[in-house]
Amino acid sequence: MEEVEKGALRIGWAQSHMPVLLEVTKSMVERRSLDGWRVGMAMHLEAKTAVLALRLRDAGAQVSLTSCNPLTTDDSVAEALRERFGLQNFAERGQTREDYYGSLHRVLDTRPSLIVDDGGDLTYLLHTERTDVLEEVRGGSEETTTGVVRLRVMEREGKLRFPMIDVNEARMKYLFDNRYGTGQSTLDGIMNATNLLLAGKHFTVAGYGWCGRGIALRARGMGAHVIVTEIDPVRAVEAKLDGFEVMPMKQAARISDFIVTATGVKDVVSEEHLKVLKDGCVIANAGHFDVEISKDDLEGLSSSKKRVREFVEEYLLDGGRKIYLLGEGRLINLVAGQGHPVEIMDTSFALQALSVHHLMKHHGELTPKVYPVPQEIDMRVAKTKLRTMGVRIDGLTEGQREYISSWEAGT
């Protein structure tokens, strides 16, 4: 199938399963609310992202976009956006580091008034190499944990120059995207890359945040014996009480058949762990950047490396041990899979679209800091999601409202 047609079909399929995004942007499109605004996007360029970009364009925005990771572009979707839909994008799968940053610069060359970032690279460039564009930017939104961590540091150091909305910590994002989306899509990527059985295997998840929770939950559902490694005592207690084994990475490395990192921290799997890693262990990363598994340490300890499957590299270590790294240590759910399920990104991108609209309306009232998604937006997306699922819920009666509003409620 021709790439453009393949990409168009993927975009069409995604759009047909994204009723929340379509509903919450309906009035924006009808009123052309974003006329005169330029939106620059750096996100994993695949079918769901394409639907968001097209809805923003249909609402009147001039949209330019590229990927936020060199290996997570669906080239068929990128081609379809350019050739079928006429939407400017600069992404290509397998970019070098130089080409990747070059694409980010090309987005910034359009002098966006609003940005939609995933991981913080657009924001970083605006505050370092591209300060010439800063005066044009009225605000932006950030999609993922890694980007929010960077934003918080910038805010704390007084470096942030425009308001940013933290979409990642909206309840309708992290409770579903980070947990169920990452959980399912990470397992999809691993199984697509390896075609190996998970049932009966020791499967270690590094990090028990919402992403780690989702991965552990899904791996257990596939029959794996799940181990969790953590540095946070509270999360470690939670993992233990959720029924998972909890131990240090060096101990887990000796018995693990699979290790997946989901921490946002570098060198989670490093030399001390690689030296004791079980023969045949498969290691993969579900974090945003390819720093959680130390590829330098792996290269240094290996006598040889070869590609044994499309997304699998085999490293030969001392004693003949073979270790398998998936997707070059990059985001496995998009490198070897198609990312989060469509219905998950439907709600996440509904939040993004409404956050862009909020910034367009209120940027003049906002100072350069990190803002949460307004509660009314979070609730609007939740209510729309329930309606599209045909689900109804109860509400408080007047008597119940009075009861919980009184300090004498217990008498």
C-alpha positions as MATLAB code, in Angstrom:
seq = 'MEEVEKGALRIGWAQSHMPVLLEVTKSMVERRSLDGWRVGMAMHLEAKTAVLALRLRDAGAQVSLTSCNPLTTDDSVAEALRERFGLQNFAERGQTREDYYGSLHRVLDTRPSLIVDDGGDLTYLLHTERTDVLEEVRGGSEETTTGVVRLRVMEREGKLRFPMIDVNEARMKYLFDNRYGTGQSTLDGIMNATNLLLAGKHFTVAGYGWCGRGIALRARGMGAHVIVTEIDPVRAVEAKLDGFEVMPMKQAARISDFIVTATGVKDVVSEEHLKVLKDGCVIANAGHFDVEISKDDLEGLSSSKKRVREFVEEYLLDGGRKIYLLGEGRLINLVAGQGHPVEIMDTSFALQALSVHHLMKHHGELTPKVYPVPQEIDMRVAKTKLRTMGVRIDGLTEGQREYISSWEAGT';
ca = [
       0.000    0.000    0.000;
       1.277    3.445   -0.887;
       2.607    5.274    2.176;
       0.282    8.258    1.796;
      -2.788    6.016    1.582;
      -1.601    3.936    4.530;
      -1.107    7.048    6.632;
      -4.462    8.521    5.616;
      -6.217    5.301    6.644;
      -4.466    5.348   10.017;
      -5.470    8.968   10.588;
      -9.055    8.198    9.585;
      -9.209    5.186   11.903;
      -7.872    7.231   14.805;
     -10.292   10.088   14.201;
     -13.257    7.716   14.126;
     -12.315    6.562   17.643;
     -11.663   10.006   19.153;
     -15.160   11.327   19.913;
     -14.082   13.332   22.969;
     -11.543   15.422   21.059;
     -14.014   15.976   18.227;
     -16.783   17.063   20.599;
     -14.767   19.449   22.774;
     -13.286   21.159   19.706;
     -16.555   21.387   17.776;
     -17.293   24.986   18.758;
     -13.627   25.951   18.252;
     -13.821   24.689   14.671;
     -17.211   26.269   13.986;
     -16.060   29.670   15.291;
     -12.513   29.415   13.911;
     -11.384   30.370   17.406;
      -7.659   30.108   16.619;
      -7.649   32.329   13.529;
      -4.413   34.321   13.432;
      -2.587   32.069   15.891;
       0.485   30.008   15.021;
       0.846   26.713   16.883;
       4.199   24.896   16.946;
       4.092   21.267   18.039;
       6.783   18.756   19.024;
       5.047   15.445   19.755;
       5.342   11.817   18.726;
       4.124   12.160   15.151;
       1.670    9.349   14.614;
      -2.026    9.019   13.809;
      -3.525   10.382   17.051;
      -1.200   13.387   17.012;
      -2.240   14.016   13.422;
      -5.891   14.227   14.462;
      -5.057   16.810   17.150;
      -2.982   18.874   14.712;
      -5.748   18.804   12.095;
      -8.396   19.869   14.628;
      -6.258   22.832   15.679;
      -5.805   23.749   12.020;
      -9.531   23.401   11.408;
     -10.045   25.821   14.302;
      -8.040   28.374   12.339;
      -4.487   27.917   13.596;
      -1.417   27.832   11.376;
       0.097   24.553   12.579;
       3.644   23.273   12.143;
       4.899   20.157   13.830;
       7.675   17.656   14.194;
       8.396   14.679   16.419;
       9.747   14.873   19.954;
      11.871   11.753   19.481;
      14.041   10.627   16.540;
      12.510    7.132   16.367;
       8.810    7.703   17.055;
       7.560    9.123   13.771;
       5.128    7.103   11.680;
       6.440    8.037    8.238;
       3.181    7.057    6.555;
       1.281    9.509    8.750;
       3.873   12.256    8.187;
       3.609   11.742    4.422;
      -0.189   11.744    4.504;
      -0.230   14.977    6.502;
       2.011   16.631    3.936;
       0.562   15.199    0.726;
      -3.101   14.510    1.538;
      -3.880   17.098    4.201;
      -1.402   19.857    3.350;
      -0.165   20.243    6.904;
       3.398   21.407    7.441;
       5.564   18.911    9.318;
       9.264   18.172    9.477;
       9.392   14.729   11.081;
      11.069   11.638    9.712;
      11.743    8.363   11.449;
      15.374    7.575   12.234;
      16.685   11.129   12.241;
      20.209   11.810   13.407;
      20.580   14.041   16.438;
      21.484   16.913   14.118;
      18.437   16.348   11.909;
      16.172   15.975   14.934;
      17.176   19.343   16.359;
      17.093   20.808   12.877;
      13.417   19.852   12.638;
      12.685   21.503   15.982;
      14.365   24.658   14.707;
      12.219   24.581   11.565;
       9.096   24.549   13.738;
      10.449   27.555   15.626;
      11.257   29.274   12.332;
       7.467   29.635   11.903;
       7.558   31.881   15.008;
       4.748   30.148   16.905;
       2.534   32.122   19.251;
       1.638   28.938   21.167;
       3.589   25.695   21.567;
       2.513   22.135   22.353;
       5.558   20.326   23.719;
       6.264   16.726   24.724;
       9.461   16.291   26.708;
      10.484   19.946   26.775;
      12.855   20.232   23.793;
      10.945   23.059   22.092;
      10.807   24.939   25.381;
      14.521   24.336   25.952;
      15.478   25.706   22.537;
      13.307   28.782   23.018;
      15.223   29.595   26.198;
      18.697   28.886   24.795;
      19.407   28.931   21.062;
      16.168   30.526   19.846;
      15.585   33.477   22.128;
      14.871   35.443   18.931;
      11.436   33.790   18.901;
      10.619   34.270   22.600;
       8.774   37.549   22.140;
       6.290   35.804   19.826;
       5.366   33.010   22.275;
       2.324   33.670   24.456;
       2.368   30.304   26.207;
       2.390   26.553   25.789;
       1.397   23.180   27.153;
       3.518   20.183   28.142;
       2.403   16.593   27.643;
       4.693   14.347   29.641;
       6.385   13.830   33.015;
       9.919   14.432   31.735;
       8.967   17.781   30.252;
       7.154   18.860   33.404;
      10.219   18.030   35.523;
      12.309   20.290   33.277;
       9.699   23.053   33.480;
       9.611   22.907   37.276;
      13.380   23.363   37.409;
      13.189   26.317   35.007;
      10.437   27.908   37.088;
      12.333   27.347   40.341;
      15.461   28.954   38.884;
      13.511   31.911   37.505;
      14.352   30.969   33.897;
      10.867   30.305   32.482;
       9.810   33.150   30.185;
       6.183   32.329   29.359;
       3.245   30.474   30.967;
       3.081   26.701   30.477;
       0.156   24.421   31.269;
       1.091   21.085   32.831;
      -1.245   18.732   30.968;
       0.552   15.672   32.350;
      -0.775   16.145   35.877;
      -4.424   16.593   34.944;
      -6.382   13.699   36.417;
      -7.854   12.823   33.029;
      -4.292   12.483   31.759;
      -2.104   10.672   34.278;
      -4.753    8.308   35.642;
      -5.427    6.903   32.187;
      -2.710    7.893   29.693;
       0.227    7.195   32.005;
      -1.275    4.076   33.579;
      -3.460    2.293   31.021;
      -1.917    3.843   27.919;
       1.713    3.208   28.867;
       0.821   -0.171   30.344;
      -0.786   -1.546   27.197;
       1.427    0.132   24.617;
       4.691   -0.852   26.343;
       3.664   -4.500   26.327;
       2.541   -4.121   22.694;
       5.979   -2.778   21.764;
       7.875   -5.507   23.619;
       5.816   -8.320   22.141;
       5.989   -6.872   18.638;
       9.768   -6.494   18.942;
      10.474   -9.946   20.375;
       7.549  -12.332   19.791;
       8.486  -13.880   23.156;
       6.221  -15.274   25.863;
       5.715  -13.246   29.036;
       3.812  -15.835   31.056;
       6.004  -17.470   33.682;
       8.872  -15.012   33.162;
      10.440  -12.698   35.728;
       9.534   -9.201   34.559;
      11.117   -6.223   36.352;
       9.618   -2.733   36.204;
      11.919    0.092   37.299;
       9.800    2.843   38.825;
       6.332    2.640   40.322;
       4.894    5.951   39.218;
       1.739    5.897   37.146;
       3.566    4.567   34.082;
       5.307    1.856   36.100;
       2.022    0.916   37.760;
       0.425    0.423   34.362;
       3.284   -1.682   33.013;
       3.374   -3.865   36.131;
      -0.388   -4.345   36.020;
      -0.403   -5.386   32.374;
       2.646   -7.655   32.713;
       0.964   -9.469   35.597;
      -2.139   -9.784   33.444;
       0.001  -11.561   30.845;
       1.106  -14.083   33.461;
       4.540  -12.663   34.311;
       6.074  -12.738   37.786;
       6.484   -8.997   38.310;
       9.270   -7.353   40.302;
       9.344   -3.617   41.066;
      12.423   -1.518   41.827;
      11.983    1.880   43.473;
      13.809    4.663   45.314;
      10.665    6.135   46.905;
       9.764    4.296   50.158;
       6.057    5.114   49.862;
       5.811    3.820   46.306;
       7.782    0.739   47.306;
       5.252    0.017   50.065;
       2.443    0.533   47.582;
       4.013   -1.886   45.079;
       4.466   -4.492   47.798;
       0.870   -4.187   48.969;
      -0.299   -4.328   45.357;
       1.184   -7.821   45.307;
       4.504   -7.281   43.532;
       7.980   -8.291   44.656;
      10.137   -5.288   45.568;
      13.937   -5.390   45.561;
      17.020   -3.409   44.434;
      17.854   -3.450   40.732;
      21.126   -5.310   41.307;
      19.214   -8.175   42.909;
      16.467   -8.134   40.278;
      19.014   -8.121   37.442;
      20.258  -11.574   38.424;
      16.879  -13.234   37.878;
      15.024  -11.057   35.361;
      14.000  -12.260   31.927;
      12.719   -8.779   31.067;
      13.573   -5.353   32.502;
      11.627   -2.225   31.580;
      12.607    1.226   32.846;
       9.978    3.910   33.491;
      11.596    6.464   35.791;
      12.691    9.564   33.872;
      16.133    9.205   35.499;
      19.413    8.283   33.793;
      21.503    5.135   34.400;
      18.748    3.078   36.013;
      20.371    0.050   34.370;
      24.115    0.694   34.414;
      27.427   -1.160   34.640;
      26.880   -2.658   38.099;
      23.609   -4.195   36.931;
      24.801   -5.236   33.481;
      27.669   -7.190   35.039;
      25.239   -9.496   36.840;
      22.411   -9.487   34.310;
      20.909  -12.881   33.564;
      21.873  -14.482   30.246;
      19.192  -13.805   27.661;
      17.641  -10.875   29.503;
      15.627   -8.447   27.376;
      15.914   -4.787   28.401;
      13.688   -1.968   27.210;
      12.846    1.613   28.115;
       9.432    3.212   28.476;
      10.749    6.631   29.575;
      10.828    9.659   27.301;
      14.602    9.881   26.730;
      17.082    7.097   25.937;
      19.132    7.646   29.109;
      17.619    5.160   31.542;
      19.635    2.230   30.192;
      23.300    3.173   29.955;
      24.183    2.313   26.379;
      27.738    3.491   26.955;
      28.175    0.945   29.752;
      26.567   -1.763   27.645;
      28.887   -1.021   24.729;
      31.902   -0.957   27.040;
      31.116   -4.348   28.556;
      30.340   -6.051   25.229;
      32.717   -7.817   22.912;
      30.268   -7.649   19.999;
      26.870   -6.323   18.956;
      24.542   -7.343   16.151;
      20.970   -6.752   15.006;
      19.009   -9.993   15.378;
      15.481   -8.667   14.758;
      14.123   -5.380   13.449;
      14.033   -3.775   16.895;
      16.432   -6.067   18.781;
      20.194   -5.738   19.216;
      22.144   -8.603   20.771;
      25.149   -7.726   22.968;
      27.704  -10.421   23.816;
      29.119  -10.013   27.323;
      31.664  -11.904   29.411;
      31.151  -15.622   29.812;
      29.102  -15.737   26.631;
      26.095  -13.978   28.152;
      23.744  -12.460   25.589;
      21.729   -9.362   26.447;
      19.020   -7.994   24.174;
      18.352   -4.247   23.957;
      15.063   -3.189   22.352;
      14.581   -0.118   20.188;
      18.044    1.342   20.868;
      16.884    2.087   24.403;
      14.317    4.581   23.180;
      10.596    4.731   23.916;
       9.626    1.134   23.159;
       5.890    1.657   22.809;
       6.417    3.941   19.800;
       9.697    2.595   18.430;
       8.316   -0.929   18.068;
       4.599   -0.213   18.400;
       1.973    2.379   17.526;
       1.889    4.163   20.872;
      -0.986    4.475   23.287;
      -4.436    3.177   22.344;
      -6.529    5.649   20.378;
      -9.203    6.022   23.073;
      -6.542    6.951   25.640;
      -5.070    9.703   23.488;
      -8.581   10.928   22.744;
      -8.884   12.281   26.286;
      -5.257   13.423   26.556;
      -5.478   15.390   23.329;
      -8.866   16.806   24.292;
      -7.039   18.288   27.283;
      -4.318   19.607   24.978;
      -6.772   21.251   22.593;
      -8.707   22.929   25.408;
      -5.449   24.042   27.049;
      -4.353   25.704   23.804;
      -7.710   27.465   23.627;
      -7.415   28.539   27.279;
      -3.968   30.013   26.649;
      -5.235   31.844   23.598;
      -7.982   33.483   25.668;
      -6.140   34.115   28.930;
      -2.419   34.467   28.148;
      -2.504   38.144   29.048;
      -3.561   37.293   32.610;
      -0.866   34.649   33.127;
       2.680   35.189   34.374;
       5.653   32.975   33.344;
       5.068   29.926   35.539;
       3.735   26.370   35.351;
      -0.042   26.148   35.674;
      -2.268   23.124   36.219;
      -4.985   22.343   33.712;
      -7.997   24.339   34.939;
     -10.353   22.066   36.850;
     -13.269   22.978   34.626;
     -11.346   21.643   31.613;
     -10.474   18.390   33.403;
     -14.121   17.926   34.408;
     -15.399   18.816   30.944;
     -13.225   16.124   29.400;
     -14.309   13.583   32.041;
     -17.999   14.307   31.510;
     -17.611   14.163   27.742;
     -15.789   10.836   28.022;
     -18.614    9.370   30.122;
     -21.197   10.615   27.647;
     -19.375    9.093   24.678;
     -19.256    5.768   26.561;
     -22.959    5.918   27.338;
     -22.287    6.017   31.079;
     -24.388    7.963   33.575;
     -23.447    8.720   37.187;
     -25.093   10.117   40.306;
     -24.810   13.643   41.662;
     -25.128   15.121   45.133;
     -28.579   16.011   46.411;
     -29.139   19.437   47.950;
     -29.217   17.824   51.363;
     -25.897   16.094   50.726;
     -24.311   19.379   49.615;
     -25.470   21.059   52.805;
     -24.186   18.132   54.884;
     -20.633   18.222   53.515;
     -20.572   22.032   53.654;
     -21.185   22.209   57.398;
     -18.555   21.831   60.119;
     -21.325   20.409   62.275;
     -22.048   17.705   59.692;
     -21.323   14.859   62.092;
     -23.859   15.875   64.727;
];
